[in-house]
């Protein structure tokens, strides 16, 4: 139906940068809000950043000023630019999207990617 595929994770030293991408494909009529979540070992999944279809954004306090979320509606893709990375940013990062599908245009459904690992070394 709908697939979300993340890319761009990897190993980086503290202070470095990474850019995550998440492309949605499938029976998509429209994508409403999109976002990035992360889950560190032994911790609950948490919201990192979100963006509406119109481009309004919100961020977790821990990443404000360092991370930037953006999206390309024509490509059904959301990005997360991560700068000044810290060891505590180490986690699996998941893409999330509220998708209105072509077979159910009256309401959206939540879809998740499988995650991409970001490791920040000190």
Biopython code that builds the backbone (N, CA, C, O; Angstrom):
import numpy as np
from Bio.PDB.StructureBuilder import StructureBuilder

atoms = [
    (1, "UNK", "N", (0.834, -1.186, 0.000)),
    (1, "UNK", "CA", (0.000, 0.000, 0.000)),
    (1, "UNK", "C", (0.873, 1.241, 0.000)),
    (1, "UNK", "O", (0.962, 1.943, -1.007)),
    (2, "UNK", "N", (1.518, 1.514, 1.129)),
    (2, "UNK", "CA", (2.419, 2.657, 1.254)),
    (2, "UNK", "C", (3.705, 2.198, 1.923)),
    (2, "UNK", "O", (3.675, 1.489, 2.928)),
    (3, "UNK", "N", (4.826, 2.605, 1.362)),
    (3, "UNK", "CA", (6.123, 2.276, 1.945)),
    (3, "UNK", "C", (6.885, 3.568, 2.228)),
    (3, "UNK", "O", (6.871, 4.504, 1.428)),
    (4, "UNK", "N", (7.540, 3.598, 3.369)),
    (4, "UNK", "CA", (8.441, 4.691, 3.726)),
    (4, "UNK", "C", (9.841, 4.102, 3.855)),
    (4, "UNK", "O", (10.052, 3.145, 4.599)),
    (5, "UNK", "N", (10.783, 4.671, 3.136)),
    (5, "UNK", "CA", (12.144, 4.145, 3.150)),
    (5, "UNK", "C", (13.102, 5.259, 3.549)),
    (5, "UNK", "O", (13.230, 6.272, 2.861)),
    (6, "UNK", "N", (13.777, 5.043, 4.690)),
    (6, "UNK", "CA", (14.751, 6.018, 5.173)),
    (6, "UNK", "C", (16.137, 5.712, 4.611)),
    (6, "UNK", "O", (16.449, 4.572, 4.268)),
    (7, "UNK", "N", (16.951, 6.747, 4.526)),
    (7, "UNK", "CA", (18.340, 6.595, 4.131)),
    (7, "UNK", "C", (19.150, 7.729, 4.740)),
    (7, "UNK", "O", (18.599, 8.742, 5.172)),
    (8, "UNK", "N", (20.473, 7.545, 4.769)),
    (8, "UNK", "CA", (21.360, 8.605, 5.215)),
    (8, "UNK", "C", (21.967, 8.422, 6.584)),
    (8, "UNK", "O", (22.792, 9.232, 7.007)),
    (9, "UNK", "N", (21.576, 7.371, 7.289)),
    (9, "UNK", "CA", (22.180, 7.135, 8.592)),
    (9, "UNK", "C", (23.614, 6.659, 8.462)),
    (9, "UNK", "O", (24.094, 6.365, 7.367)),
    (10, "UNK", "N", (24.295, 6.589, 9.609)),
    (10, "UNK", "CA", (25.669, 6.124, 9.588)),
    (10, "UNK", "C", (26.400, 6.524, 10.845)),
    (10, "UNK", "O", (25.801, 6.942, 11.836)),
    (11, "UNK", "N", (27.714, 6.384, 10.779)),
    (11, "UNK", "CA", (28.595, 6.709, 11.898)),
    (11, "UNK", "C", (29.255, 8.064, 11.643)),
    (11, "UNK", "O", (29.804, 8.309, 10.569)),
    (12, "UNK", "N", (29.192, 8.929, 12.641)),
    (12, "UNK", "CA", (29.787, 10.256, 12.508)),
    (12, "UNK", "C", (30.395, 10.664, 13.848)),
    (12, "UNK", "O", (29.927, 10.234, 14.902)),
    (13, "UNK", "N", (31.420, 11.477, 13.807)),
    (13, "UNK", "CA", (32.028, 11.965, 15.038)),
    (13, "UNK", "C", (31.199, 13.113, 15.620)),
    (13, "UNK", "O", (30.481, 13.808, 14.902)),
    (14, "UNK", "N", (31.315, 13.289, 16.908)),
    (14, "UNK", "CA", (30.633, 14.403, 17.566)),
    (14, "UNK", "C", (31.021, 15.714, 16.898)),
    (14, "UNK", "O", (32.185, 15.962, 16.581)),
    (15, "UNK", "N", (29.995, 16.548, 16.695)),
    (15, "UNK", "CA", (30.205, 17.807, 15.996)),
    (15, "UNK", "C", (29.953, 17.731, 14.505)),
    (15, "UNK", "O", (29.887, 18.756, 13.827)),
    (16, "UNK", "N", (29.814, 16.541, 14.005)),
    (16, "UNK", "CA", (29.606, 16.348, 12.577)),
    (16, "UNK", "C", (28.149, 16.489, 12.165)),
    (16, "UNK", "O", (27.288, 16.838, 12.973)),
    (17, "UNK", "N", (27.892, 16.210, 10.897)),
    (17, "UNK", "CA", (26.550, 16.380, 10.329)),
    (17, "UNK", "C", (26.149, 15.140, 9.540)),
    (17, "UNK", "O", (26.986, 14.412, 9.006)),
    (18, "UNK", "N", (24.850, 14.931, 9.487)),
    (18, "UNK", "CA", (24.254, 13.920, 8.631)),
    (18, "UNK", "C", (22.936, 14.457, 8.092)),
    (18, "UNK", "O", (22.302, 15.310, 8.713)),
    (19, "UNK", "N", (22.530, 13.954, 6.938)),
    (19, "UNK", "CA", (21.238, 14.308, 6.379)),
    (19, "UNK", "C", (20.445, 13.033, 6.106)),
    (19, "UNK", "O", (20.850, 12.189, 5.306)),
    (20, "UNK", "N", (19.321, 12.913, 6.781)),
    (20, "UNK", "CA", (18.439, 11.773, 6.577)),
    (20, "UNK", "C", (17.376, 12.119, 5.536)),
    (20, "UNK", "O", (16.917, 13.256, 5.434)),
    (21, "UNK", "N", (17.010, 11.106, 4.776)),
    (21, "UNK", "CA", (15.925, 11.256, 3.807)),
    (21, "UNK", "C", (14.915, 10.141, 4.021)),
    (21, "UNK", "O", (15.264, 9.047, 4.466)),
    (22, "UNK", "N", (13.673, 10.425, 3.704)),
    (22, "UNK", "CA", (12.625, 9.418, 3.786)),
    (22, "UNK", "C", (11.689, 9.618, 2.605)),
    (22, "UNK", "O", (11.033, 10.652, 2.481)),
    (23, "UNK", "N", (11.638, 8.616, 1.744)),
    (23, "UNK", "CA", (10.795, 8.694, 0.557)),
    (23, "UNK", "C", (9.581, 7.783, 0.722)),
    (23, "UNK", "O", (9.708, 6.614, 1.088)),
    (24, "UNK", "N", (8.424, 8.332, 0.449)),
    (24, "UNK", "CA", (7.186, 7.563, 0.514)),
    (24, "UNK", "C", (6.753, 7.170, -0.888)),
    (24, "UNK", "O", (6.877, 7.948, -1.834)),
    (25, "UNK", "N", (6.246, 5.956, -1.005)),
    (25, "UNK", "CA", (5.774, 5.482, -2.305)),
    (25, "UNK", "C", (4.565, 4.572, -2.103)),
    (25, "UNK", "O", (4.306, 4.090, -1.000)),
    (26, "UNK", "N", (3.833, 4.351, -3.194)),
    (26, "UNK", "CA", (2.665, 3.490, -3.110)),
    (26, "UNK", "C", (1.413, 4.218, -3.538)),
    (26, "UNK", "O", (1.464, 5.151, -4.339)),
    (27, "UNK", "N", (0.283, 3.783, -2.998)),
    (27, "UNK", "CA", (-1.028, 4.308, -3.389)),
    (27, "UNK", "C", (-1.332, 5.589, -2.614)),
    (27, "UNK", "O", (-2.234, 5.621, -1.777)),
    (28, "UNK", "N", (-0.574, 6.632, -2.900)),
    (28, "UNK", "CA", (-0.657, 7.879, -2.152)),
    (28, "UNK", "C", (-1.539, 8.884, -2.859)),
    (28, "UNK", "O", (-1.317, 9.216, -4.024)),
    (29, "UNK", "N", (-2.539, 9.364, -2.145)),
    (29, "UNK", "CA", (-3.369, 10.462, -2.654)),
    (29, "UNK", "C", (-2.799, 11.792, -2.169)),
    (29, "UNK", "O", (-2.673, 12.750, -2.932)),
    (30, "UNK", "N", (-2.460, 11.826, -0.884)),
    (30, "UNK", "CA", (-1.886, 13.027, -0.295)),
    (30, "UNK", "C", (-1.193, 12.651, 1.010)),
    (30, "UNK", "O", (-1.642, 11.753, 1.723)),
    (31, "UNK", "N", (-0.104, 13.339, 1.315)),
    (31, "UNK", "CA", (0.556, 13.156, 2.608)),
    (31, "UNK", "C", (0.342, 14.392, 3.454)),
    (31, "UNK", "O", (0.678, 15.499, 3.034)),
    (32, "UNK", "N", (-0.200, 14.221, 4.613)),
    (32, "UNK", "CA", (-0.413, 15.329, 5.532)),
    (32, "UNK", "C", (0.872, 15.573, 6.317)),
    (32, "UNK", "O", (1.900, 15.883, 5.714)),
    (33, "UNK", "N", (0.846, 15.446, 7.623)),
    (33, "UNK", "CA", (2.045, 15.697, 8.417)),
    (33, "UNK", "C", (3.074, 14.579, 8.223)),
    (33, "UNK", "O", (2.725, 13.422, 7.989)),
    (34, "UNK", "N", (4.329, 14.952, 8.327)),
    (34, "UNK", "CA", (5.427, 13.994, 8.309)),
    (34, "UNK", "C", (6.337, 14.304, 9.492)),
    (34, "UNK", "O", (6.343, 15.420, 10.012)),
    (35, "UNK", "N", (7.098, 13.308, 9.904)),
    (35, "UNK", "CA", (7.965, 13.570, 11.045)),
    (35, "UNK", "C", (9.071, 12.555, 11.184)),
    (35, "UNK", "O", (9.089, 11.515, 10.527)),
    (36, "UNK", "N", (9.985, 12.888, 12.053)),
    (36, "UNK", "CA", (11.088, 11.999, 12.417)),
    (36, "UNK", "C", (11.018, 11.713, 13.907)),
    (36, "UNK", "O", (10.853, 12.618, 14.725)),
    (37, "UNK", "N", (11.144, 10.455, 14.236)),
    (37, "UNK", "CA", (11.221, 9.992, 15.611)),
    (37, "UNK", "C", (12.531, 9.265, 15.788)),
    (37, "UNK", "O", (13.177, 8.886, 14.812)),
    (38, "UNK", "N", (12.928, 9.069, 17.039)),
    (38, "UNK", "CA", (14.113, 8.273, 17.296)),
    (38, "UNK", "C", (13.935, 7.452, 18.550)),
    (38, "UNK", "O", (13.167, 7.793, 19.450)),
    (39, "UNK", "N", (14.673, 6.358, 18.576)),
    (39, "UNK", "CA", (14.654, 5.482, 19.741)),
    (39, "UNK", "C", (16.059, 5.038, 20.054)),
    (39, "UNK", "O", (16.702, 4.349, 19.261)),
    (40, "UNK", "N", (16.526, 5.436, 21.210)),
    (40, "UNK", "CA", (17.845, 5.031, 21.679)),
    (40, "UNK", "C", (17.709, 3.739, 22.475)),
    (40, "UNK", "O", (16.626, 3.435, 22.975)),
    (41, "UNK", "N", (18.787, 2.981, 22.598)),
    (41, "UNK", "CA", (18.731, 1.717, 23.362)),
    (41, "UNK", "C", (18.207, 1.925, 24.771)),
    (41, "UNK", "O", (18.702, 2.776, 25.510)),
    (42, "UNK", "N", (17.211, 1.149, 25.133)),
    (42, "UNK", "CA", (16.663, 1.227, 26.479)),
    (42, "UNK", "C", (15.736, 2.386, 26.736)),
    (42, "UNK", "O", (15.298, 2.600, 27.866)),
    (43, "UNK", "N", (15.434, 3.140, 25.690)),
    (43, "UNK", "CA", (14.558, 4.310, 25.853)),
    (43, "UNK", "C", (13.332, 4.195, 24.957)),
    (43, "UNK", "O", (13.298, 3.394, 24.023)),
    (44, "UNK", "N", (12.334, 5.005, 25.258)),
    (44, "UNK", "CA", (11.134, 5.020, 24.445)),
    (44, "UNK", "C", (11.361, 5.850, 23.177)),
    (44, "UNK", "O", (12.234, 6.716, 23.119)),
    (45, "UNK", "N", (10.546, 5.551, 22.170)),
    (45, "UNK", "CA", (10.599, 6.337, 20.950)),
    (45, "UNK", "C", (10.105, 7.747, 21.247)),
    (45, "UNK", "O", (9.113, 7.940, 21.950)),
    (46, "UNK", "N", (10.822, 8.737, 20.694)),
    (46, "UNK", "CA", (10.452, 10.118, 20.940)),
    (46, "UNK", "C", (10.402, 10.910, 19.642)),
    (46, "UNK", "O", (11.102, 10.593, 18.680)),
    (47, "UNK", "N", (9.570, 11.941, 19.626)),
    (47, "UNK", "CA", (9.485, 12.820, 18.470)),
    (47, "UNK", "C", (10.725, 13.693, 18.405)),
    (47, "UNK", "O", (11.124, 14.302, 19.397)),
    (48, "UNK", "N", (11.327, 13.746, 17.231)),
    (48, "UNK", "CA", (12.467, 14.628, 17.010)),
    (48, "UNK", "C", (12.011, 15.921, 16.345)),
    (48, "UNK", "O", (12.329, 17.018, 16.806)),
    (49, "UNK", "N", (11.259, 15.776, 15.250)),
    (49, "UNK", "CA", (10.786, 16.951, 14.512)),
    (49, "UNK", "C", (9.593, 16.550, 13.672)),
    (49, "UNK", "O", (9.478, 15.409, 13.226)),
    (50, "UNK", "N", (8.702, 17.514, 13.464)),
    (50, "UNK", "CA", (7.535, 17.289, 12.627)),
    (50, "UNK", "C", (7.336, 18.450, 11.678)),
    (50, "UNK", "O", (7.797, 19.564, 11.927)),
    (51, "UNK", "N", (6.633, 18.173, 10.572)),
    (51, "UNK", "CA", (6.372, 19.216, 9.585)),
    (51, "UNK", "C", (5.017, 18.967, 8.938)),
    (51, "UNK", "O", (4.702, 17.847, 8.537)),
    (52, "UNK", "N", (4.228, 20.019, 8.843)),
    (52, "UNK", "CA", (2.920, 19.894, 8.203)),
    (52, "UNK", "C", (3.079, 19.970, 6.684)),
    (52, "UNK", "O", (4.155, 20.282, 6.175)),
    (53, "UNK", "N", (2.010, 19.684, 5.983)),
    (53, "UNK", "CA", (2.058, 19.766, 4.537)),
    (53, "UNK", "C", (2.386, 21.198, 4.093)),
    (53, "UNK", "O", (3.041, 21.407, 3.072)),
    (54, "UNK", "N", (1.928, 22.163, 4.862)),
    (54, "UNK", "CA", (2.190, 23.563, 4.533)),
    (54, "UNK", "C", (3.551, 24.068, 4.953)),
    (54, "UNK", "O", (3.936, 25.186, 4.611)),
    (55, "UNK", "N", (4.289, 23.247, 5.698)),
    (55, "UNK", "CA", (5.656, 23.623, 6.046)),
    (55, "UNK", "C", (5.867, 24.107, 7.472)),
    (55, "UNK", "O", (6.982, 24.487, 7.828)),
    (56, "UNK", "N", (4.838, 24.103, 8.287)),
    (56, "UNK", "CA", (5.035, 24.459, 9.695)),
    (56, "UNK", "C", (5.790, 23.343, 10.394)),
    (56, "UNK", "O", (5.535, 22.162, 10.161)),
    (57, "UNK", "N", (6.729, 23.735, 11.259)),
    (57, "UNK", "CA", (7.606, 22.757, 11.887)),
    (57, "UNK", "C", (7.552, 22.837, 13.404)),
    (57, "UNK", "O", (7.189, 23.864, 13.977)),
    (58, "UNK", "N", (7.920, 21.736, 14.041)),
    (58, "UNK", "CA", (8.113, 21.720, 15.488)),
    (58, "UNK", "C", (9.257, 20.768, 15.787)),
    (58, "UNK", "O", (9.499, 19.808, 15.056)),
    (59, "UNK", "N", (9.960, 21.056, 16.883)),
    (59, "UNK", "CA", (11.160, 20.299, 17.231)),
    (59, "UNK", "C", (11.172, 19.950, 18.710)),
    (59, "UNK", "O", (10.604, 20.664, 19.536)),
    (60, "UNK", "N", (11.822, 18.851, 19.026)),
    (60, "UNK", "CA", (12.117, 18.539, 20.409)),
    (60, "UNK", "C", (13.118, 19.568, 20.928)),
    (60, "UNK", "O", (13.985, 20.028, 20.186)),
    (61, "UNK", "N", (12.995, 19.917, 22.180)),
    (61, "UNK", "CA", (13.894, 20.926, 22.752)),
    (61, "UNK", "C", (15.361, 20.519, 22.596)),
    (61, "UNK", "O", (16.232, 21.371, 22.422)),
    (62, "UNK", "N", (15.624, 19.231, 22.658)),
    (62, "UNK", "CA", (17.003, 18.738, 22.633)),
    (62, "UNK", "C", (17.684, 18.936, 21.278)),
    (62, "UNK", "O", (18.909, 18.854, 21.188)),
    (63, "UNK", "N", (16.910, 19.195, 20.229)),
    (63, "UNK", "CA", (17.512, 19.327, 18.894)),
    (63, "UNK", "C", (17.305, 20.715, 18.290)),
    (63, "UNK", "O", (17.809, 20.992, 17.202)),
    (64, "UNK", "N", (16.586, 21.573, 18.967)),
    (64, "UNK", "CA", (16.336, 22.925, 18.436)),
    (64, "UNK", "C", (17.650, 23.652, 18.182)),
    (64, "UNK", "O", (18.553, 23.649, 19.019)),
    (65, "UNK", "N", (17.737, 24.266, 17.026)),
    (65, "UNK", "CA", (18.941, 24.992, 16.658)),
    (65, "UNK", "C", (20.013, 24.126, 16.020)),
    (65, "UNK", "O", (20.987, 24.651, 15.480)),
    (66, "UNK", "N", (19.851, 22.803, 16.071)),
    (66, "UNK", "CA", (20.842, 21.903, 15.478)),
    (66, "UNK", "C", (20.254, 21.097, 14.307)),
    (66, "UNK", "O", (20.948, 20.818, 13.330)),
    (67, "UNK", "N", (18.996, 20.734, 14.413)),
    (67, "UNK", "CA", (18.344, 19.918, 13.375)),
    (67, "UNK", "C", (17.347, 20.768, 12.599)),
    (67, "UNK", "O", (16.735, 21.686, 13.145)),
    (68, "UNK", "N", (17.191, 20.449, 11.317)),
    (68, "UNK", "CA", (16.209, 21.127, 10.477)),
    (68, "UNK", "C", (15.429, 20.102, 9.667)),
    (68, "UNK", "O", (16.016, 19.289, 8.953)),
    (69, "UNK", "N", (14.114, 20.142, 9.779)),
    (69, "UNK", "CA", (13.267, 19.257, 9.000)),
    (69, "UNK", "C", (12.721, 20.025, 7.799)),
    (69, "UNK", "O", (12.393, 21.207, 7.898)),
    (70, "UNK", "N", (12.632, 19.338, 6.677)),
    (70, "UNK", "CA", (12.074, 19.935, 5.470)),
    (70, "UNK", "C", (11.396, 18.837, 4.656)),
    (70, "UNK", "O", (11.556, 17.653, 4.954)),
    (71, "UNK", "N", (10.650, 19.221, 3.641)),
    (71, "UNK", "CA", (9.974, 18.229, 2.818)),
    (71, "UNK", "C", (9.814, 18.740, 1.396)),
    (71, "UNK", "O", (9.808, 19.942, 1.130)),
    (72, "UNK", "N", (9.686, 17.781, 0.500)),
    (72, "UNK", "CA", (9.410, 18.059, -0.904)),
    (72, "UNK", "C", (8.112, 17.330, -1.232)),
    (72, "UNK", "O", (8.112, 16.113, -1.416)),
    (73, "UNK", "N", (7.020, 18.060, -1.304)),
    (73, "UNK", "CA", (5.717, 17.428, -1.522)),
    (73, "UNK", "C", (5.627, 16.751, -2.888)),
    (73, "UNK", "O", (4.957, 15.729, -3.033)),
    (74, "UNK", "N", (6.289, 17.308, -3.871)),
    (74, "UNK", "CA", (6.255, 16.715, -5.213)),
    (74, "UNK", "C", (6.935, 15.353, -5.237)),
    (74, "UNK", "O", (6.586, 14.492, -6.044)),
    (75, "UNK", "N", (7.905, 15.163, -4.352)),
    (75, "UNK", "CA", (8.651, 13.901, -4.295)),
    (75, "UNK", "C", (8.197, 13.009, -3.147)),
    (75, "UNK", "O", (8.736, 11.918, -2.960)),
    (76, "UNK", "N", (7.212, 13.462, -2.378)),
    (76, "UNK", "CA", (6.750, 12.690, -1.207)),
    (76, "UNK", "C", (7.924, 12.321, -0.300)),
    (76, "UNK", "O", (8.032, 11.186, 0.164)),
    (77, "UNK", "N", (8.784, 13.279, -0.059)),
    (77, "UNK", "CA", (10.016, 13.025, 0.679)),
    (77, "UNK", "C", (10.170, 14.046, 1.812)),
    (77, "UNK", "O", (9.860, 15.227, 1.658)),
    (78, "UNK", "N", (10.651, 13.557, 2.937)),
    (78, "UNK", "CA", (10.972, 14.416, 4.069)),
    (78, "UNK", "C", (12.443, 14.237, 4.409)),
    (78, "UNK", "O", (12.998, 13.148, 4.264)),
    (79, "UNK", "N", (13.059, 15.308, 4.858)),
    (79, "UNK", "CA", (14.487, 15.313, 5.165)),
    (79, "UNK", "C", (14.704, 15.759, 6.612)),
    (79, "UNK", "O", (13.870, 16.442, 7.207)),
    (80, "UNK", "N", (15.841, 15.354, 7.150)),
    (80, "UNK", "CA", (16.267, 15.832, 8.458)),
    (80, "UNK", "C", (17.750, 16.148, 8.370)),
    (80, "UNK", "O", (18.586, 15.248, 8.294)),
    (81, "UNK", "N", (18.065, 17.425, 8.382)),
    (81, "UNK", "CA", (19.458, 17.854, 8.416)),
    (81, "UNK", "C", (19.887, 17.945, 9.873)),
    (81, "UNK", "O", (19.306, 18.689, 10.663)),
    (82, "UNK", "N", (20.903, 17.183, 10.211)),
    (82, "UNK", "CA", (21.372, 17.130, 11.593)),
    (82, "UNK", "C", (22.784, 17.678, 11.668)),
    (82, "UNK", "O", (23.707, 17.108, 11.086)),
    (83, "UNK", "N", (22.955, 18.775, 12.379)),
    (83, "UNK", "CA", (24.256, 19.404, 12.559)),
    (83, "UNK", "C", (24.666, 19.357, 14.023)),
    (83, "UNK", "O", (23.842, 19.110, 14.904)),
    (84, "UNK", "N", (25.937, 19.594, 14.269)),
    (84, "UNK", "CA", (26.468, 19.616, 15.644)),
    (84, "UNK", "C", (26.006, 18.390, 16.425)),
    (84, "UNK", "O", (25.515, 18.498, 17.548)),
    (85, "UNK", "N", (26.170, 17.248, 15.819)),
    (85, "UNK", "CA", (25.686, 16.010, 16.442)),
    (85, "UNK", "C", (26.431, 15.701, 17.731)),
    (85, "UNK", "O", (27.622, 15.978, 17.869)),
    (86, "UNK", "N", (25.695, 15.120, 18.666)),
    (86, "UNK", "CA", (26.227, 14.761, 19.975)),
    (86, "UNK", "C", (26.082, 13.248, 20.180)),
    (86, "UNK", "O", (25.229, 12.626, 19.547)),
    (87, "UNK", "N", (26.882, 12.661, 21.035)),
    (87, "UNK", "CA", (26.732, 11.216, 21.300)),
    (87, "UNK", "C", (25.306, 10.854, 21.738)),
    (87, "UNK", "O", (24.826, 9.763, 21.429)),
    (88, "UNK", "N", (24.644, 11.739, 22.437)),
    (88, "UNK", "CA", (23.280, 11.452, 22.892)),
    (88, "UNK", "C", (22.258, 11.467, 21.766)),
    (88, "UNK", "O", (21.094, 11.133, 21.991)),
    (89, "UNK", "N", (22.666, 11.845, 20.562)),
    (89, "UNK", "CA", (21.784, 11.752, 19.400)),
    (89, "UNK", "C", (21.792, 10.343, 18.802)),
    (89, "UNK", "O", (21.016, 10.051, 17.893)),
    (90, "UNK", "N", (22.657, 9.480, 19.306)),
    (90, "UNK", "CA", (22.731, 8.113, 18.809)),
    (90, "UNK", "C", (21.405, 7.395, 19.025)),
    (90, "UNK", "O", (20.904, 7.323, 20.147)),
    (91, "UNK", "N", (20.845, 6.865, 17.947)),
    (91, "UNK", "CA", (19.541, 6.209, 18.014)),
    (91, "UNK", "C", (19.189, 5.662, 16.640)),
    (91, "UNK", "O", (19.856, 5.952, 15.647)),
    (92, "UNK", "N", (18.137, 4.872, 16.603)),
    (92, "UNK", "CA", (17.511, 4.528, 15.329)),
    (92, "UNK", "C", (16.479, 5.613, 15.033)),
    (92, "UNK", "O", (15.617, 5.908, 15.861)),
    (93, "UNK", "N", (16.577, 6.188, 13.867)),
    (93, "UNK", "CA", (15.675, 7.269, 13.462)),
    (93, "UNK", "C", (14.601, 6.704, 12.525)),
    (93, "UNK", "O", (14.904, 6.026, 11.543)),
    (94, "UNK", "N", (13.358, 6.997, 12.853)),
    (94, "UNK", "CA", (12.219, 6.499, 12.099)),
    (94, "UNK", "C", (11.465, 7.648, 11.443)),
    (94, "UNK", "O", (11.288, 8.718, 12.025)),
    (95, "UNK", "N", (11.035, 7.395, 10.235)),
    (95, "UNK", "CA", (10.195, 8.332, 9.508)),
    (95, "UNK", "C", (8.726, 7.968, 9.748)),
    (95, "UNK", "O", (8.368, 6.792, 9.816)),
    (96, "UNK", "N", (7.900, 8.980, 9.873)),
    (96, "UNK", "CA", (6.472, 8.779, 10.078)),
    (96, "UNK", "C", (5.701, 9.705, 9.155)),
    (96, "UNK", "O", (6.112, 10.840, 8.916)),
    (97, "UNK", "N", (4.577, 9.215, 8.636)),
    (97, "UNK", "CA", (3.767, 10.050, 7.757)),
    (97, "UNK", "C", (2.290, 9.731, 7.923)),
    (97, "UNK", "O", (1.894, 8.577, 8.084)),
    (98, "UNK", "N", (1.506, 10.765, 7.881)),
    (98, "UNK", "CA", (0.045, 10.636, 7.890)),
    (98, "UNK", "C", (-0.394, 10.674, 6.423)),
    (98, "UNK", "O", (-0.399, 11.730, 5.792)),
    (99, "UNK", "N", (-0.760, 9.511, 5.897)),
    (99, "UNK", "CA", (-0.981, 9.371, 4.460)),
    (99, "UNK", "C", (-2.450, 9.125, 4.150)),
    (99, "UNK", "O", (-3.095, 8.266, 4.751)),
    (100, "UNK", "N", (-2.956, 9.886, 3.213)),
    (100, "UNK", "CA", (-4.277, 9.627, 2.650)),
    (100, "UNK", "C", (-4.054, 8.794, 1.394)),
    (100, "UNK", "O", (-3.407, 9.251, 0.452)),
    (101, "UNK", "N", (-4.581, 7.585, 1.378)),
    (101, "UNK", "CA", (-4.344, 6.693, 0.251)),
    (101, "UNK", "C", (-5.447, 6.838, -0.795)),
    (101, "UNK", "O", (-6.512, 7.400, -0.536)),
    (102, "UNK", "N", (-5.160, 6.322, -1.962)),
    (102, "UNK", "CA", (-6.123, 6.441, -3.058)),
    (102, "UNK", "C", (-7.358, 5.583, -2.848)),
    (102, "UNK", "O", (-8.379, 5.787, -3.504)),
    (103, "UNK", "N", (-7.266, 4.609, -1.922)),
    (103, "UNK", "CA", (-8.414, 3.746, -1.675)),
    (103, "UNK", "C", (-9.171, 4.132, -0.417)),
    (103, "UNK", "O", (-10.128, 3.461, -0.031)),
    (104, "UNK", "N", (-8.743, 5.213, 0.223)),
    (104, "UNK", "CA", (-9.437, 5.687, 1.429)),
    (104, "UNK", "C", (-9.185, 7.177, 1.599)),
    (104, "UNK", "O", (-8.451, 7.591, 2.497)),
    (105, "UNK", "N", (-9.790, 7.976, 0.740)),
    (105, "UNK", "CA", (-9.438, 9.391, 0.700)),
    (105, "UNK", "C", (-10.147, 10.218, 1.759)),
    (105, "UNK", "O", (-9.949, 11.431, 1.829)),
    (106, "UNK", "N", (-10.970, 9.582, 2.584)),
    (106, "UNK", "CA", (-11.689, 10.344, 3.607)),
    (106, "UNK", "C", (-10.888, 10.527, 4.887)),
    (106, "UNK", "O", (-11.244, 11.362, 5.718)),
    (107, "UNK", "N", (-9.821, 9.769, 5.060)),
    (107, "UNK", "CA", (-9.033, 9.917, 6.282)),
    (107, "UNK", "C", (-7.626, 9.412, 6.048)),
    (107, "UNK", "O", (-7.381, 8.596, 5.160)),
    (108, "UNK", "N", (-6.699, 9.910, 6.862)),
    (108, "UNK", "CA", (-5.316, 9.485, 6.748)),
    (108, "UNK", "C", (-5.003, 8.335, 7.673)),
    (108, "UNK", "O", (-5.726, 8.071, 8.634)),
    (109, "UNK", "N", (-3.920, 7.657, 7.372)),
    (109, "UNK", "CA", (-3.427, 6.567, 8.207)),
    (109, "UNK", "C", (-1.953, 6.795, 8.492)),
    (109, "UNK", "O", (-1.224, 7.384, 7.693)),
    (110, "UNK", "N", (-1.541, 6.313, 9.646)),
    (110, "UNK", "CA", (-0.149, 6.458, 10.072)),
    (110, "UNK", "C", (0.714, 5.361, 9.456)),
    (110, "UNK", "O", (0.373, 4.180, 9.526)),
    (111, "UNK", "N", (1.825, 5.755, 8.856)),
    (111, "UNK", "CA", (2.785, 4.802, 8.322)),
    (111, "UNK", "C", (4.171, 5.099, 8.887)),
    (111, "UNK", "O", (4.522, 6.244, 9.169)),
    (112, "UNK", "N", (4.947, 4.020, 9.042)),
    (112, "UNK", "CA", (6.301, 4.129, 9.589)),
    (112, "UNK", "C", (7.311, 3.471, 8.673)),
    (112, "UNK", "O", (7.019, 2.473, 8.015)),
    (113, "UNK", "N", (8.503, 4.044, 8.640)),
    (113, "UNK", "CA", (9.613, 3.379, 7.997)),
    (113, "UNK", "C", (10.238, 2.376, 8.946)),
    (113, "UNK", "O", (9.838, 2.264, 10.105)),
    (114, "UNK", "N", (11.226, 1.645, 8.440)),
    (114, "UNK", "CA", (11.884, 0.611, 9.253)),
    (114, "UNK", "C", (13.018, 1.169, 10.087)),
    (114, "UNK", "O", (13.533, 0.485, 10.972)),
    (115, "UNK", "N", (13.408, 2.390, 9.819)),
    (115, "UNK", "CA", (14.427, 3.046, 10.632)),
    (115, "UNK", "C", (15.806, 3.022, 10.015)),
    (115, "UNK", "O", (16.143, 2.139, 9.227)),
    (116, "UNK", "N", (16.592, 4.007, 10.389)),
    (116, "UNK", "CA", (17.995, 4.069, 9.982)),
    (116, "UNK", "C", (18.825, 4.438, 11.202)),
    (116, "UNK", "O", (18.454, 5.326, 11.969)),
    (117, "UNK", "N", (19.942, 3.757, 11.378)),
    (117, "UNK", "CA", (20.758, 3.927, 12.580)),
    (117, "UNK", "C", (21.722, 5.096, 12.427)),
    (117, "UNK", "O", (22.455, 5.204, 11.444)),
    (118, "UNK", "N", (21.699, 5.955, 13.419)),
    (118, "UNK", "CA", (22.656, 7.055, 13.516)),
    (118, "UNK", "C", (23.505, 6.828, 14.756)),
    (118, "UNK", "O", (22.981, 6.709, 15.863)),
    (119, "UNK", "N", (24.811, 6.768, 14.567)),
    (119, "UNK", "CA", (25.732, 6.576, 15.676)),
    (119, "UNK", "C", (26.709, 7.740, 15.713)),
    (119, "UNK", "O", (27.397, 8.019, 14.731)),
    (120, "UNK", "N", (26.763, 8.412, 16.851)),
    (120, "UNK", "CA", (27.651, 9.560, 17.019)),
    (120, "UNK", "C", (28.719, 9.185, 18.036)),
    (120, "UNK", "O", (28.414, 8.908, 19.196)),
    (121, "UNK", "N", (29.955, 9.178, 17.600)),
    (121, "UNK", "CA", (31.061, 8.818, 18.483)),
    (121, "UNK", "C", (31.651, 10.054, 19.157)),
    (121, "UNK", "O", (31.658, 11.149, 18.594)),
    (122, "UNK", "N", (32.145, 9.851, 20.373)),
    (122, "UNK", "CA", (32.691, 10.994, 21.126)),
    (122, "UNK", "C", (34.172, 11.165, 20.866)),
    (122, "UNK", "O", (34.794, 12.074, 21.414)),
]
sb = StructureBuilder()
sb.init_structure("model")
sb.init_model(0)
sb.init_chain("A")
sb.init_seg("    ")
for serial, (resi, resn, name, xyz) in enumerate(atoms, 1):
    if name == "N":
        sb.init_residue(resn, " ", resi, " ")
    sb.init_atom(name, np.array(xyz, "f"), 0.0, 1.0, " ", f" {name:<3s}", serial, name[0])
structure = sb.get_structure()
